[in-house]
Structure formats: structure tokens, C-alpha cells
Amino acid sequence: MKGVIIVILSVLFCQLSYAQDKNTIIGDFKSFKRSGQTFNFVLSNSFVQLNVISPNIIQVRADRNKITENQSYAVVGKMQISSIHVAEESTTFKISTDSISIFISKKPFRISYFTIEGKLIQEDDGDFGITWTNNEVTSYKKIVEGERFIGLGEKTGNLDRKGNGYTNWNTDCFGYGTDTDPLYSSIPFFIGIHDNLQYGIFLDNSSRTHFNFGASNNSFYSYSAEVGELDYYFIYHSNVRDVIKSYTYLTGRAPMPAKWSLGYQQCRWSYYPDEEVINIVKTFREKKIPLDVIYLDIHFMENNKVFTWNKDRFPNPKALTDELKSMGIHTAVIVDPGIKVEKEYKTYDSGLENNVFLKYPNGKLYEGSVWPGLCHFPDFSKPETRKWWGDSFTAYTNAGVEGFWNDMNEPATWGQRFPSHVEFNFDGRGGTTQTGRNIYGMQMARSTFEGTKKLLNNSRPFILTRAAFAGSQRYTALWTGDNTATDEHMLLGVRLVNSLGLSGFANVGVDVGGFNGDASAELYTRWMTIGVFTPFFRGHKMINMKESEPWSYGEQTEAIVKNYIGLRYKMLPYLYSLFHEHTVSGIPIARSLAIDYSGEAKVFDSRYQHQFLFGPSILVSPTSSKQFYQPVFFPAGQWYDLNTDSLYEGNKEEIVEAPLHKLPVFVRAGSIIPNQKLTQSTSEYPGDTLLLHVYDGVVINSFSYYEDDGKTYDFVEGNYYLRMITFDGIRKQLSFDIPSGKFQSNYGFIKLILHGFVATELNAEIKSSLKSERYFAVHPESVYRDELYFASKEYSDVQTIVIRNEDKKFDIRLK
């Protein structure tokens, strides 16, 4: 009898469990109400709100409960006044802007997006649409034949995400594999491409989210959130570039960085004591290898306690940073969120006093183990905590520190099981780890940025983070965490940086040389040459590994790396201008070819998917340390070899030489690339002459050249120098517009360095105001860098002209 009862109870339990595990379909239309650019729909099983944010951006919110006012840490863009036309029929709605037509079927409720010309961009899956499975909400979309998907930020895998699934859940993943998912950051934004159409989807939900681009099925793709409402933004433009521009309008763009943060940065876990830090920097200077930043990892602290200094290893921090500054070096320190549970530790005591730590539902403080031992963790979603955290940085800013490296902020704890029921403040709204984890690193970076910006008065701090969420780019640079010293990781890093650029994060980089493991001399060399062309450029190595400074791998590696770091410093006027362009347009610095060539299939080919543009003009083709001949796909146009000025035709594939001393790098014909004289740091005076490289080509191309003081926020008040320079390759004319802004250019002269021109003649009308110098048969390599390990036998006619940099409009005819 007992056995029968057990069987009956088991069956009932299974039936009950099955009954609780159910799907809810979005339902059918019942009614709607319009208020300006907001449309609220009541459905049989749910509620939907559609907001026209701009003619190109549509927000869709869906919940089984009534839609309430929402707040987002990611979105800062405001609703723009838009012209909207609405037409209702018995079975459909049509809502049109100047750029998009939105068709809504009533039974069942489904949304489709069309161009104004009537081309289908994206549509809900007819069978499923929006569905809840218990608390998880999913939007199912039809896959179009040949559709590709790019973006999603820090994700492993190929450039094209088709056929794969991904999860967003910020995770500490030391030595992650080349297919590990998830990683440290969550950026739930992707771009779909098909039939010469492109659109973006941003899922604004900070819980664990999932994206399935046709993995295990061939009929639909989907994006889902485990907790909370479905809240997504649909973005349509006629090109990928403008999709990124609208996405970064929504979530923000990187601020202008301090110029010193664009120089080379050297790090190790750890440099100590202070004498070793000084000796490392002195070696850079003695060997004339440019450097701007040195890092102090956890060993600089007292027992790993944040906002402290180890008195034995660093007895006088201010004297150390002052000495470093005298050598042109800025200091950055690591900052972890875990606050050691220890009475009479100032930061711990003040944290208790200010009630800033995360708690369980019963009010007990959460404790988790990390480097210092048992720790409490600040709740950065609480305004009072953000202020308390920011004010705490006086321990570092008073000592002369200007760089702040936010680590372990997923948040990471030993055991990797941060409890789900820990409560977050969410600026008074309340929440738990389920929605707080993915924004933890973002809010820590925000607190660090806002606090140090205030403490440094008018100087720009440099903030670096490991964990992030969409919108974090407003506060911080990002690096891709604890990678491994392998060729596979080196090339994965290129894909990660390019994917982050597609996803709104411009100031990004990797641990060059590999954090975990020992790189060979060949791997380190190749990685450093690629690192020159990443926005954030830092070499880093973990504890108990061999030394990893440029001179640690032998004389040949040192010479090559020295040359390439020097190239980085020569390109700083170009790079700094690119960052200004990002603040205006949102376009990244390292640009996947999918941005400008989204319709070209070869861009997504595994042989070419690592190629990227560094700014608009420089094509980089990364290759492994074992590969000395590289297949290169040249996009449309013409391309000059950076080293030899050899010319390649576009829309072709070529095999090029790729010795360790010569990374395959090319310059687009018609380009304008500002350079400066080689310096050992950004603090060193680069001379009074701007070097302007101009590459001939039958195109019309412009470059927006930008300067400011590189250190303060005075540019906000108009103290900048912005000048449009245009090359008309048809008329062979170079034009300089009148500069805007109140800043006086650092350069009194401009030296034109002309590549590919047969002859040069100055326009007689302006010849009297120009000082002319012409040098023929100058080796192009000596223009860009010192002649070390660049032994090409070919020479090109590179001509130079020096002109006075006057604040007026003028043209130069080159023929």
C-alpha cells in the first residue's frame, strides 16, 4: 500500500512540476492608447509599449504586468521629436516615421519592420513572437536567408555569430579558452545584416540574457532575459556606421581620454618595491623605448586592502609618483571592490558607518572571500555608496596617482558563487544579484570615474575596468581580462577588440603578450606589433612568469618592438583625432571591416575576419607568430604598403610577406594621416612641425584633425583646435579649412609628406607664403620609423613640403 501511495504522490508531484513549467504567449490585441510618441497596447495575455525614440530608433517593452516607468543604467539618449503617421485597419496597425514603417498584426500580436520603400528589415516569428517560459521572456525572430549577425561585445567565436548561442553573465574566467562563454562583460547589442540592409537590437535588461542566432534550429533566432520585462531597441539605418552611431547615442560614448593614456603602458603582477618600479622606468628611458604609464598591482597595498599603501614596499608614495612624473611617467594602481572585514581598517569602518555594503534580505552583510580574505562588497547601485567610494580615492590622488584600474568587479569571489538573493539598492528601486551582477562593474567604474574626476579637479583621470555593461564606455576603458600567451589568444584578442568596437566600446585592448603563460620571443614580437594598433595599449604579465618587458626577449625583439612602439607615438596626432571623432559619432577606433564593407562576403571569411581598419585609413592584417606569408583581402579602392609604398588594387586577395619585423599594414589611397616627431612620452615636446602624410588616389577624402591640451576639460569651454583637411585626388588639391575653437595649435608648421605623387607644384597664388623643401628618393620607412630591421631594396619618390600653419583657409595644388 505504501508503494502505491508513493507512486501516486510521485505522479502528482510530476504533474504539479509540469504545470508550473509553462509557456505564456503574448496574446491578441484588445485596445491601445497613444500619448505623443508612445503607444500602449493592451493584449489578452500581456501589455506592450512602443516608443518612437527617433525616426530610426524604436523601443519595444513587453510585460505580463502593466508597463510602468522604467529606469536604465545603460540608456542616456533622450526621445527626439519625430514625425509619425498612424494608420489602423481591422487586422493591423501601421506606424511610420521618416525612416521606418512598423507593421503590427493584431491577432496574434506580431511586429514587423520595413524600410520606407517597403523592404522587410526584421519580423517576429509567426509561431512564437514574444513568449514567457515561467519568468524568462523571449523575443523570437525569423531568420532571413543569408542573414549575418555581428557584435555582442566581448564574445569569443567568429565575427559572424550565425549558428551560435551566447549568454550575458559577467564571469571571472582566468585563462579562458578561445570558445569560453560568458566572459567578463555583458553588452546585449548586436547588428543584423541581410540583403544590403542592416539593423541593430539592444536588449536593455541587466539580468542573465541569452542570444541564440539559429543554434540548434534553422527557422528563428531569439533573445531572452531570465528576469524582468522585455525591453529592446530596434535601430535601422542604411549602413552599419549609422547603426553604431544611433546605438552610442542611446548608451553614450567614451569621453576624451588624457593623451598620456594613449601612449604605451607597462604592467606586471607585480612591480615592487618602489626601487624596482623606478628601475623598470629608467630602463625604458635608457633604451629609448617610449613609455607613459606604469602600473602597481596588488602587492603595493597593505595586505591587499584597497585604499592603503604597503609602508615597507612604498614608504613614500608621493615621492615615487613625483620622481616618475619627472621622467614623463604617470602612475596607475589596481582597485578591487572587496573591503576586508577588519576593525580599525579605515575603509571598512567608514563603510559600516555609511551603510554602503551589500546585504542579505534579513539585513545581514554579505561576506565573500577574495584577495584580502573575508570581505564586504560596496553596493555601487546606491548613490551614497558611489559618493563614499569616490571620496575614498584621496588615498591615491593625494599621492599623485592619476590612473585607476578596476579589477575583480564581476564581482569575483573565491568559489564563483555570489548568492542570488543578495539585495541591491538600484537607486531606491531595489533588486537582487539577478539584475545587479551585470551592472556591478559598470557602477564601480562610474563611481571611480566620478570620484577621481572631482578629486583631480580639472585633470582627466584614466579609468580601466575588467567587467562592464552596455553604457560603461561613458566612464572607462576596458581590457579583455586574463588571457593566455598563445597565437590563438592573440588573434582572439583582435576579434574581441573589434567586436567591442561594433558594440559601442572604443577604448579597448588586451593584455599584450599574454597574461597567463610565457610567450616565445616570436609571439611577443608579433603581439606587440599588433598592439600598436589597438586603442588601449598595455603589456601585462602575471606573477611567477618570466619577465615580459621589451628587452626580456633578446636584442632583435627589443629592436623591433622599440620601432613599433615608436610608430605608435608618431601616430598620436592621428589617434587623438580618432578619439575626438568617436565622441562625436560613436565610430570606434579599431574598426571591423564589417562596418564599411558589410555586404562583402570575404570580410566574414575566417581567413580575413581579423583584418580591421585603425581609423578610416590604416588597414591592419594580423597574423600568427608562425606565419610569415599572409593572405590579405584588399577592400575596394587602392592600398599602399605602409613600409614600401607599393600599391595594391582593391577587391582582390593577395599573399604578402609577413616577417616578424613587418606586420602587414596598408594605407588607403587618398588618405590624410597626421603624425609627429618621435618622442619618449606624451610629456615630451614633439617639435613645432606637424607631419601630414598624404597618399595619392583618385578619390575625395577628408580628415577631421583635432587638438587640445590633452590633460584638462578646458575643451568643454571651447579650448580646442578642430580643422577639416580635404584631399581632392581628382583635382590634386589639398584644402585646409579655417580651424574652429579657441586653442592655439601646438604646431607652427606643417610638413606635407607626399606618397605616390609623380610631381609636385605649388599653387603660385600661395607660394609666397610657403617655405618649400623637397626631398626626393627618401626611403618611406625612414619617414615612419627608425631604419631598424626594415631592409627593403625598393625606394619610392616621397616628396616633402613645409608650409606655415596659418589659421586661415588655403589650398595647395599638387600636380
N, C-alpha and C positions, 0 to 999 in steps of 0.2 A: 504493500500500500504506500509505504514511504517513497518507493521508487516511482510510482505513478504520480504522486503529488509533486515530486521533484521535476519529473518530465513536464507536467502541466505548467508549473511555475516557470520552468526554463522557456517553454514556448511563449507564455505570456510576456516574459521579460524581453525575449527577442522581438515579439510583435510591438511592444512598447518602444524599444530602442529604434525599431524600423520606423515607427510612426513619428518619432521625434526627428529622424533624419529625413527631411522632406525639402522639396523644391517649391518655391513660390514664383510664378510668372508675373511679369509686371502688370498685366491686365489690359482691359479695354478702356477707351476714352469715355468719361462721363460728363465732364464740364471743364471749362477753362476761364481764366480771368487774366486780362492784360493790365499791366501798370508800367507805362513808358516802354522801356526796352526789356522788361521782364514778363514772361509768360508762365503762369502757374496752371498746371493741368491736374485735375483730379481723375484718377483711374480706379478701376474696380478693385485692384489689389495694392495700390501704391499711389505715390504723389511724385510728380516730375516738375522741375522748374527749369526753364530755358532762359538764359540771359544773353543778350547781344552785347558783348563787351566792346566790340569794334566791328567794322564791316567784314573783317577777316577772322574774328575770334568769337566762338560761340561756347558758352558754358552750359553744361547739362548736369543737373543734380537730380538724383532719384533716391527715394527712401520709402519704406513701408509706413513710416510715420510722417506726420505733416512736416513740410520743409520749414526749417527755422533759420534765423540769421546765422550765417557761417563765418568763421574767422579762420584765417590761414596764415601760417608762418612763412609759406612759400611765396604767395602772390602779393605783389605790391602795386601792380598796374591797375589803374582806375578805368572805370567804364567810360568810353568815349561816345559822344553824341553821334548817332548814326541814323541814316535814312532807312526806314523799314517799311516794307509793303506786306500786308497780310491778306490772304485770300482763303476763305473757308468754304468747303463743299461738304456734301453729305458724308463722305468717307475719308476726306483728307483735309489737312491744313497745308498751306504753303506760306513760309515766312522768308522774305527775300531782303538782302542788303545789296549794296553796290557790288559785292564780290561773291556772295554765296546764295544759293537757293536751298532752303531746308524743306523737305517734304516729310510730312508726318501722317502715317496711316492711323486711323482711329481704332480699328478692330482687326487684329491686335495692334497695340501702340508700338509703332516702329519709326525710327528716324533715318532718313537718307539725306546725304549732302551732294549737291550738284554745283557745277560751275554755272555762271550766268548764261553760258551758251548751251547748257543742258547736258554736259558730260558728267557721268557719275564719278564722284570722288570716293565716297565711302558710304556703306549702308549697314544697318543692323541685320544680323542673321534672321531670316524669316521665321525659323522654328523657335528660337530661344530669346532673341532680343536681350532684354535685361532680366536676369533671374537671380533669386536669392536661394542659396542652399544653406539652410539654417541661418546663420548670421553673415555668411560670406555673400557678397554681391558681385555679380559678374556681368560684364557687357560683352556679348558675342557679336562678332562682325564677320561679314562674308569676306573671303579671300578672293581677290581678283587674279585672274590668270597672269602669271609673271610678276606678281607684286613682290617688292622687296621691303625690308624693314631695317632701319639703322637707328643708332642712338642707344638710349637706356643708360648712358653714363658709364660707370665703372663696371663693365661686364666683360668677362672672358669670351672666347669664341671668335667667329668671323665677323667681318664688317657687316655682312648681310645676316640678320637674325632669323631669317626664314627657316622653319623646321625645328626650331628650338624653343625651350621654355626657360623662364628666369624668375627668380624670387628676389624681392627687395626686403632685406632684414639685416641691418648693419651688424657685421660679424668680425671679430678679431680672428684673423686666419693667417697666422705666421707661416711663411714658406708655402703659400698657396700654390696649387697646381695651375697649369695653363687652361684647365677647364673648370676650376672651382667656382661655385656659385652658392650663396651670395658672397660678396666681398665686404669692404668696409663702409661703402657709401650707397645711398639709395636715391636715384634720380628717375622717377617714373615718367619719363618723357621719351617718346620715340617718333620717328618720321616714317611714314609710309610712302612708297614710290611705285607708280604704275602708269603706263600709257602716257608718259610725259606729264603726269600730274603728281603733285606731292602735297602731303598734309601732315600736320603734327597732332599728337594726342598727349596731353599732360593729365595724368591721373593724380589729382590733388588729395591724397589720403596718406597719412603718415603711418598707418598700420602696416602689417605684413601684406605686401601686394604681390600678385603673380601676373606674369605676361606669357602667353602661350601663342607663338606665331606659327600655328599649324603643326606643333609637335604631336605625334600620335593620331593625327587626323588630317584630312586634306580638304575639308569643306569650310572651316571657320577658324578665326583666331579670336583671342579673348584677352581681357584684362580684368582683374578682380581685386577686391580688398576684403580682408578677413573680418574687419571691424569697421563700423561706421557707414556712412552713406556713399553711394557712387557719386563722385564729383569729378567730372572731366572737362577739359577744354579742347575743343576742336579748332584747329588753325589751318586755314588754307591760303596759299599764295601760289603764284605761277612759277616759283623757284624755291629751292631749299634754303637759300640765303635769307629770303624774307620770312620763311617759316621760323628760322632761328631768331631773326630779329623780333618777331612777334612774341615768341616764347620768352626771350630775355626782356621784352617789355613787361610781360606778366611777372617774371620772377626776379628781375634785376640783373645788373651787370657788375663785373669787377670794377672796383674804384681804381683810379690812377695809382699805380704802385710807386713806392720810393724807388728811384732809379738804382740805388745800390742793391736792391733785391733782385735786379735783373742780371747782375754780374754772377760770377761763379761762386758757389757756396760749398764749403768743405765741412763734413760731419763724420763723427765716429762715436760708437757706443764703447768707450767714452774717452775724450781727451781730458786728462787730469794728471798732476795738479796744474796750477797756473803756469809753472815754468814750461810744461810740455805744450800748452796752448801757445805760448809766446814762441817757442822753438819751431812749432809747425808753421806759424805765420812767417817767421823770419826765413825759413827755408823756402817758402813760396817767393818771398821777396828776393832772396839771394839768387835763386834760379830764374828769376824774372818770369814767373808763371802768374798771370793775373788772378787776383782773388779779392772778394769783397766781404764775405761773411764766414765766420767760424761759429760752430755750434758747441754748446755744452749739454751733454746728455745727463742721465740721472745721477751720475757719480759726483756732480757738482753740488748736490743737495746734502743736507744733514739727514742721513738715514732715509733717503728718498722722500722726504717730506717737502711738499710743494711750498713755495714762498720762503724757503730757507737757503742758506749757503753753508757748505761744509767749511768750518773755520780752519781746519788743518790744511785742506787742499786749496782753498781760496780765501786766505785770510783778509785780503783787501780787494774786494770785487771792483770797486770804483777805480782803484789804481790800475787794475788789469784792463778794464774797458778803455780807460784813458790812454794807456800805452798802445792798445790795439788801434784806437782811433788815430793815434799819431802815425800809424802805418797804413791808414786808409781802410781799416777793417771794422765792420760792425759785428756786434755780438748777439747771438740768438740763444735762447735757453728753452729746454723742454719743460712743459707744464702738463701734468696729469691731473685728472679730476678727483681721484681718491684722496680723501683727507684722513690721515692717520688718527685713529681713536687713541688719544693720548692727552691727559690733562696737563695743563701748563704749556701746551703747544699752542702758540698764539692763534694760528689759523683755525684750529679745532675749537678752541674756547670761543672765539668770536663767531664761528659758525653756529655753535649751540646757542649763543646769546641772541643771534639774529634769526634763528629758526629757519635755516636755509637748506637743511638736508632732507633727502627723500625719506618717506615713511611708509610703513605698512598701514593697512586700513584701521588698525587698532591704535595708531599713533606712535607705535614703537619705531625708532630709527632703524632703517635698513643698514646692515653691516655686510660688507663683502671684502674678500681678501685680494690684494694686489701688491705692487712692489713694497709699500711701507708696512704691510701686514693688514690687520683688520682696519677697514676704512668706512667712513660715511661718504655719501656722494651728494654734491650740491644739486638742487633742483633748479636747473637753468631755465625752466619754463615759468619761473616765478620772478616777477620784476625786482623784488627786494634782493633775491639771490644774485641776479645779474649785476646789480649795483655793488653789492658786497664783494663779489668776485672781481669786478673791475677795479675797485678801490684797493684790493689786496696787492695789486701789481706794483705798488710803491716799493716793495722789497726788491724789485728788479729795475724799475725805471730810475729810481734814485741812485742805483749803481751803474747807470749808463747803458742798460740793455734796451735794444730797440726792436728785436725780433723775438717772437713768441710762438713756440712750436707745440700745438695742442695734440697730444698723443693719448692712446688708450681710452678714447672717448666714444666708443661704440654704445655703451660703455663696456670695457673689458674687465672681467674679474676671473680669478682662477676658478676653473670648473665650467666657465662659459654658460652658466645658467642663472642669469639675472631674473629674479622672480617676477612672474607676470602680474601679480596683484599689488606690486609697489605703486604708490599713488603719486601722480604728478599734478602740479598746480594749474598748468596751461593758462596762465594769466587770469586765474579766477574761475575758469570753466571746469576744471577738473578733468582727470584722465588717469590712465594706468600705463604700465610698461608697454601694453599692447599698442598704444598710439604715441607713447613718449620715447621709445627707444630710438626710432629712426631720426627723430629731431634732436636727440641729446647732443651729438657732436656739433650740429648746426648752432644750437643755442649756446653751447660753450664757446664756440668761435665768435659768435655775436657778442657775448659778454666780454670776451678778451679784447675784441676789436674796439668796442665802445669804451671800455675802461681805459685801455692804453692810449687810445686816441685822445682822450680827455687829459690823461696824465702827462702825455708828451706835448701838451699844448698844441702848437701848430705844426708839429712834425708828423709825418706819416709813419705809423708802425707797420711792421711786416708780420702778418699772421699766417700760420701754416696749420693745416688740420689733416687728420687721417680719416675721420668719419664725417659724413656730410649728408645733407638732404637737398632737394631742389631749392634754390634760392640762397644757398650758403655762399655762392660766389660773391654776394654783396659784401662779405666780411673777410674772406680768407682765400689764400691759395690752398691747393690740395696736392698731396702726393699719394701714390698708389700703394703704400704700405710695404710690408716686409716681403719683398720679392727675393728671388734666388739667382745666383750668378751662373746663368746658363744662356745659351743663344736663344732658346725658346722663350725664356722670360724677357730677354732684351726685345725681341720682336713683339711679344705680347704687350710689353710696355708701350710700344708705339701705337698699337691698336687701342689700348686703354686711353692714352692721351688724346688720340683723335676722336674716340667715341665721347669722351668727356667734353671736348670742344663742340661736337654736334649737340651736346646736351646743356649748353649754356656756361660751362666752366672753362674759362680761357686760361687762367693762371694755374697750370697743372704741370706735373713732372713725375719722375720716378726716382728711386734710389739708383743712381747711375753707377754701374759696376757691379750691382747686385748686393743686397744687404746680407743675405744668408749664403754662406759658402764662399770659396775662394775662386776668383776669376783667373783665367790664364792671362798672360800679357796680351795676347791677341784679342781676347774677348773684352778686356778692359779698354784697350785701344779703340776698338770698333764702337763700343758703347759710349765712350766719351765723345767720339766724333758725331754720333747721333744726338747725344745730349746737348750739344751746342745749339741744336735746332728745336729744343723744347722750351716752352715759356719759362718754367721753373727749372733751374739747372743746378742740381746738387749731387755731389758724390757722397755716399754713405756706406758704412760697413759696420756689422755687428761685432760684439765682443768675442774674444777668443778666435778671431780670424786673422789672417795675415794683414800686414799694413796695406793700406789702399789709397795712398797719395800718388800723384802722377809720377814721382821719381821711384816708386816702390817696385816698378815692373821692368826696370832696365833703361838704359840710355835711349834706345830707339823709341820705346813707348813714350818716354818723357818728352822727347823732341816733337813727336807727332802731336801728342796731347797739348803741349805748350802752344804749338801752332794753331790748333783748333780753338783752344780757349781764347787765344789772341784774336782769332777771327770773330768770335762772339763779341769781344769788346769793340772791334772795329764796326760791327753791325749795330751797336747800341742805338744810334740815331734812328735806324730803320725799325728796330724792335720797339723802342719807346713810342714811336709814331703809331705802330700797330696797336699798342695798348690803348692809346687815345682813341683810335678808330673803334676798338671794342666798346669803350664807354659810351660811344655814340650809337653804334649799330648792333652790338652784340655779337658780331662776327668773331670767331676765335682766332688765335694766333697760329696754332698748328691746325691746318685745315684738311680734313679728309677730302680726297678728290670727289667724293660724292656730293660735296656742296656745289661745286661748279660744273660737274660732269655727271649728274645723277642719271642721265639717260644712256651713258656709255657702259656697256656690259663689262668691259675689261677692268673698269675701276673696282669691280667686285670679285674679280678673278683672284684666287688665292696667291698667285704669283705677284700680283700688283697691289693687293689691298693694303699693304703697309705704306705705300707711297703717299706723300702728303705735301701740301704747299705750306711753306713757312711764310705767312703773309701772302700777298697776292702774287709774288714774283718768283720765289725760290722753290723749286721742285726738289724734294729730297727722296731718295730711293734707298731705304735702309736694307742692309744685307747682313748675313751672319758673319761671324769672325772666321769661318772656314771657307767662305765663298768669295773668290777673287774675280769672278766674272758674273755680272748681274744682268738678268733680263729687265729691261725698263720699258714701260709703256709711256710714250710721249703723247699727252693730250693735244687737242687741236692747237694750231699755231706753230711757232718756231721756238727752239730752245737752245741756248748757249751753254756749253760746258763751263762751269764756274772756274775751272782750273786752266783750260786751254783756249777758251772762246770758240771751240769747234761748234758748228751749227748743226742741229738735228731738226728734221721736219716732223711735224705733229701728226697724230692719228697713225702712228707707226710703233712697232715693237723693235727694239734693238738690244743686242748684247753688248754691254760696255765693260771695260776693265774696272775692277774694284779692289785694288791693293789696299792694305791697311792704312796707308798714308793718304788715300784718296777716296773718300766716300763719294758715291755718285750723286752729285748735286748740280742742278742746272738752273738757268735763269731764263724766264720768259722774254721773248723778243718784245721790244717796246717798253721794257721796264725801267723804272727810276728807283735807284736804291741808294739812300743816303748812308754814308759811312763817316768814321772819324779816324784820327790817328790812333795807333795802338797805345793804350795806357795800361798801367798795372792795377788800377782800381778806378771806380767811378769818381773817386775824390780827386784824382789827378787831372790836371788841366790838359785837354786834348788838343790844344793849339787853337788858332783863330781861323782855321780853314776847314770848312765842311767839304768832304769828298762826295761828289754826286756821280755815281755810276749810271750811265745811260746806254742802253742796249738797243741798237738799231732794229727796226722792224716796221712793216707796212701796217701799222695799227695806230690808233689814237688812245693814249693811256694817261691817266692822272694819278698822282700820289699826293696824299694829304700829309704834309710834313709838320711835325709838332715839337715844340719845346716848352718847358717851364723850368723852374729852379730845381726840379727833381726831388725836393725834400718836403716842402710845406704844402699847405692848402691854399696858398695865395692865388692859385689859378682859378679858384672858385670866384674870386673877385675880379677876374679878367686879366690877371697877370700871367698870360701865356702868349705864345707865338705860334700862329697857325697859318700855313701858307700852302695853297694849291699849286702844284707844279705839274705841267702837262707837256707830254711829248706827242707831237703830231708827226707820225712816221711817214705820212703821205707828203706833207709839205716840208718835212725835215726841219721842224721848228720846235724849239723848247721855250715854253712860256712860263713866266713867274707872275702869279697874281699878287696883288697888294696884300701883305700879311695882316691878319686880324689879331687883336689882343694888345695888351699894354706891355708885354715882356719884350725886352731887347734881346735879339738873338745872340747866342754866345759866339757866333762866327761872323767875322768881318768880311771874309772872303769865301767864295765857293769855287772849288776846283772840279771842273767837269772832266770825267774820265769816260771817254767815248769808245764803245765796243762795237765793232762790225761796220763802222763808217769807212767809206772809201777815201773821202777827203773832207776837210772841214774849212769853212769860210765864214767869218763873222759878218753879220749884217752891218753894212757900212754906217747905218744910222746910229748905232750904239757903240761902234768900235772905239770911238774916242774915250768912252768912259770905262773901257775894259783894259786890263793888263793881260797880254796874251803870252802864254808859254806853251810851246808844242814839243812833245817828246815822241818820237817815232820808234817803232820796234822795241817797245817796252814789254817785257815778259808779263803776261796777265797775272801770274802767280805772285809776283812781287808787288803788284797793286794791292792784293788782298792779304798777303801774309809774308812773313819772312821766308826766304828760299831755303827751307829745310825739307829734305825728302820729297821734293817736287822737281823731278829732273826731266820734264818733258823737253823734247828736242824742237818742238814746234814753237814758232813765235808769231805773234799777231801784231798788226798795226794798232796799238792802243794810243790814242791821242789825248792830250790834256789841254784844258784852257782854264786859266784862273780869272775869275770875274769878281768885282766888288759886290758884296751882298747889300744891296740898297733896298730900302723899304718903299719900293715903287714897282709898278707893273712894267715888265720889259720882256722882250722876245729875243731869242737868238736863232738865226737861221744856220742850219748845219747841212751843207750840201757839197 
